[in-house]
Amino acid sequence: MAKEAEGGSFALAKWVRVLADEPRFLMLLPGLFWAGNAIVARSIAGEVPPIGLAFWRWTVAAIVILPLAWRHLRRDVPMMLASWPIMLLLTTLGISVFNTFLYMAAHTTTAINIVMLQTAMPIVVVLATYLIFRDRVSPLQAFGILVSLAGTLVLTAHGDPAILAHLDFRPGDLWMLAAVVSYAIYTALLRLRPAVHGFSFAFASFGLGAMLLLPFYVAETVLVGPMPASPGSLMAIGYVAVCASILAYMAFNRTVELVGANTAGLTVHLIPVFGILLAVLLLGERLEAYHALGIGLIASGLWLATRSPKSAAL
């Protein structure tokens, strides 16, 4: 029995290593979990303060991942301390600012506007990598990004271009636009992170992100109101901490390592795809023709953008 258990553990570990090196699989996870994050943020917008949700999201995520990071921290802490400026910048942009601004946007704009602005993320990432590192995209990558963007616009507009022409822009859209720019710069700068284990980097980012949010959380608690300890808020924190934080961020960061920031940024275009699939599976909504068209365009764009130059030439 012990040998069978050991063999099963070895097989599981082998599959985990295989999947950790497969970017097309890893790209699915952030899109799936961040689709749920957007739904959660919008559904509890009137109940849970935005900074409180962000603070407890990262606090719980840091606590959950600590046992996995513990054995790597002794070796990795000195390297992260030596690289504290980039650690602080990455944490501020990708952990504290992005998610807090998204939750603030959810209080003052519509879900369709949030999704619409998020679709610009891959283009903003390309712009950020060019301005910071002078990176360029290949013609095939650029075409793939545009095809994928077209797919997200089809989904966002429900197949009706008139919807895009009559979008009702609101104050929360500025928060969402700032969130998009923040995460695009975070994605571009990830190549500068210290060469530490993924668990160590995640724990340090989550913990530091919570610390940066703490004074703002205290101010929100005093001026707006405390975080409610209701079943709904606790379930929301659990989801955003484990799925939208630990699993999504580690998969996204690994994708950036494997295929670069410009291609990894396309994971954002999977958010409306998984949002639709979740609505069909969980809410009983119907699949429409424009769903198939939009999802097909996004899948084609991702396939084009993730093809290697060698395979594209065959």
Secondary structure, DSSP 4 states (H G I P E B T S, - for coil): -HHHHHHHHHHHHHHHHHHHT-HHHHTHHHHHHHHHHHHHHHHTTTTS-HHHHHHHHHHHHHHHHHHHHHHHHHHHHHHHHHTHHHHHHHHIIIIIIHHHHHHHHHHHS-HHHHHHHHTTHHHHHHHHHHHHH-----HHHHHHHHHHHHHHHHHHTTT-HHHHHT----THHHHHHHHHHHHHHHHHHGGGS-S--HHHHHHHHHHHHHHHHHHHHHHHHHHT-PPP--HHHHHHHHHHHIIIIIIHHHHHHHHHHHH-HHHHGGGGGHHHHHHHHHHHHHH-PPP-HHHHHHHHHHHHHHHHHT--HHHHH-
